[in-house]
Amino acid sequence: MNKKYYTYLILTEHNTFYCGYTDDVEKRFKAHLNGKGAKYTRANKPIKIVYQKEFSTKSEAMKEEARIKRMSHTEKTQLLKNN
C-alpha cells in the first residue's frame, strides 16, 4: 500500500488561510480544531478545509505547500475558484 500525502488549505474565522501538508487531512484538521495543529490556528480558529490535493510523495506535498504559502490572499482565493 502506497502512502499518500496531501497539501491542504484551511479557512479561519478571520477570513485568512492556513496551509499545511499531512498524510491524514481529517486527523490533522481535528488537531487544528483542538489547538494542537499549529500556533497560527490556535490564534485563528479553523472553520473548514477549503482545498486539498493528493501527492504520492511527501516532497511533492511540501513543495506545493511552499508554493501556496508564497501566494497572496487573492491568489489563494483564485486557486479555490479554479478547483
Stockholm file with secondary structure:
# STOCKHOLM 1.0

chainA/1-83         MNKKYYTYLILTEHNTFYCGYTDDVEKRFKAHLNGKGAKYTRANKPIKIVYQKEFSTKSEAMKEEARIKRMSHTEKTQLLKNN
#=GR chainA/1-83 SS CCCCEEEEEEEETTSCEEEEEESCHHHHHHHHHTTCSCHHHHHSCEEEEEEEEEESSHHHHHHHHHHHHTSCHHHHHHHHHTC
#=GC SS_cons        CCCCEEEEEEEETTSCEEEEEESCHHHHHHHHHTTCSCHHHHHSCEEEEEEEEEESSHHHHHHHHHHHHTSCHHHHHHHHHTC
//
